[in-house]
Amino acid sequence: MMTLFTIPKAFEGHVGVIQRNAIESWKLLRSDCEIILLGDDPGVAQAAEESGVRHIPNVNRNEFGTPLLDSAYLLAEQAATYPRLCYINADIIMTSSFMRAADTVIKQSDWFMMTARRWNLDITANLDFKNGWEEGLLRDVSNHGHLGHHAEIDFWLYSKGLLQGIPPLAVGRMAFECWCLYKARSMKADLIDATGTVVSIHQNHDYSHHPQGKEGIGTSLEAQRNRELVGGRRYFFIIRDRTHILTEKGLKRARDGWWLWRGLRTAQVLPVSAPFPVRMMMTVLNSVINSSRDILAPIARRIAR
């Protein structure tokens, strides 16, 4: 039915524990899901063998040793058995709600990208995936987890061929998900927010894998390069740029305040089907908003200090 692929970190310490938890949860989704681990960090080949999933080692890296998304996505698409792929971060536990959502979306759209905000939860040990594991985990999420903000998305299920032309973005650094969302919109795909129906669980962890810690994920040279490759702020698409929302009753068009606001802001880089006077008005409004932000942002930073 679909090919899931990920680019794990080294299988060491706590990160190794949560990555094994994640992979085991994917294996339980359904028998017609193919799983591919990409990269050759320590322990990846062994984890793939132990889990009985596919392994592709030869992912291109930048000068810092970070895997590059253009290489990884191309390898995954070339190797994928199925016409739908799902990129998923290696620390994400998937519940059965994902498959129900996927089934619904596939029936209603043949050119799409589906994603959802994640749930954050502290998990420190290997999970026991015996009968009833999901119900128990969902109780923990309800009691102790919290829903991530609109930039915290860690998977996207998409139609094969949708993400052609991906830049050489560094994995796990700022802005790479923004490009994927932008690309879906620019390719006129249905961009679907499944937050209300899919529970994907991010297992909280530290950022010791980066020499600058958590801050470095967003401020390092790699992060700055990602922003430039994406195209800058105008291309920073978020889940609120969705065209559809998945509910228990199926897909519905996104028509709310955020749809209007983001429709205005994304008009800077997406074609708008509107009369010329409307397009001109949108251009003027965006110029005013951009200028105001440039003026106010330094003031806000000084106040915050």
HELIX and SHEET records of a PDB file:
HELIX    1   1 GLY A   13  LYS A   27  1                                  15    
HELIX    2   2 VAL A   44  SER A   51  1                                   8    
HELIX    3   3 LEU A   69  ALA A   79  1                                  11    
HELIX    4   4 SER A   97  GLN A  108  1                                  12    
HELIX    5   5 TRP A  133  HIS A  144  1                                  12    
HELIX    6   6 PHE A  176  SER A  186  1                                  11    
HELIX    7   7 GLY A  213  THR A  219  1                                   7    
HELIX    8   8 LEU A  221  VAL A  230  1                                  10    
HELIX    9   9 ARG A  233  TYR A  235  5                                   3    
HELIX   10  10 ILE A  239  ASP A  241  5                                   3    
HELIX   11  11 GLY A  257  THR A  266  1                                  10    
HELIX   12  12 PHE A  276  ALA A  304  1                                  29    
SHEET    1   A 9 ARG A  54  ILE A  56  0                                        
SHEET    2   A 9 CYS A  33  LEU A  38  1                                        
SHEET    3   A 9 MET A   2  THR A   6  1                                        
SHEET    4   A 9 ARG A  84  ILE A  88  1                                        
SHEET    5   A 9 PHE A 155  SER A 159 -1                                        
SHEET    6   A 9 PHE A 112  THR A 115 -1                                        
SHEET    7   A 9 ASP A 190  ASP A 193  1                                        
SHEET    8   A 9 HIS A 244  THR A 247  1                                        
SHEET    9   A 9 GLY A 250  ARG A 253 -1                                        
SHEET    1   B 4 ILE A  92  MET A  94  0                                        
SHEET    2   B 4 SER A 200  GLN A 203 -1                                        
SHEET    3   B 4 TRP A 119  LEU A 121  1                                        
SHEET    4   B 4 HIS A 146  LEU A 147 -1                                        
END                                                                             
